[in-house]
Amino acid sequence: MANALQDQLLKAGLASKQKVRDVKTQQRRNKKAKVDDGSGELKKQIAEQKLQQAKKDKALNEQRFAQASEKGQVSRLDH
């Protein structure tokens, strides 16, 4: 059905082949952009996991630094 209208517009000179190609390309891009493959949710989960891991690592580093400080293994940087 769309091809019949397209042919009519081309014959009437209201559209060019280049314009038809541009419209088809844009429609294909729009359709592809609308497809939700679930990767957005996956990216959110990965970002949340990275944030949690960073918090856990920071807490562990602070604990290790405190233990090293108690043992005198940390040298002070005095300038």
ChimeraX attribute file (.defattr): number of C-alpha atoms within 10 A of each C-alpha:
attribute: neighborCount
match mode: 1-to-1
recipient: residues
	/A:1	5
	/A:2	7
	/A:3	8
	/A:4	9
	/A:5	10
	/A:6	16
	/A:7	13
	/A:8	13
	/A:9	14
	/A:10	15
	/A:11	11
	/A:12	10
	/A:13	9
	/A:14	10
	/A:15	14
	/A:16	14
	/A:17	11
	/A:18	9
	/A:19	12
	/A:20	14
	/A:21	11
	/A:22	12
	/A:23	12
	/A:24	12
	/A:25	12
	/A:26	12
	/A:27	12
	/A:28	11
	/A:29	11
	/A:30	11
	/A:31	10
	/A:32	10
	/A:33	9
	/A:34	8
	/A:35	8
	/A:36	9
	/A:37	8
	/A:38	8
	/A:39	9
	/A:40	10
	/A:41	11
	/A:42	11
	/A:43	11
	/A:44	11
	/A:45	12
	/A:46	12
	/A:47	12
	/A:48	12
	/A:49	12
	/A:50	12
	/A:51	12
	/A:52	12
	/A:53	12
	/A:54	12
	/A:55	12
	/A:56	12
	/A:57	12
	/A:58	12
	/A:59	12
	/A:60	12
	/A:61	12
	/A:62	12
	/A:63	12
	/A:64	12
	/A:65	14
	/A:66	14
	/A:67	13
	/A:68	13
	/A:69	13
	/A:70	10
	/A:71	9
	/A:72	10
	/A:73	11
	/A:74	12
	/A:75	8
	/A:76	8
	/A:77	5
	/A:78	4
	/A:79	3
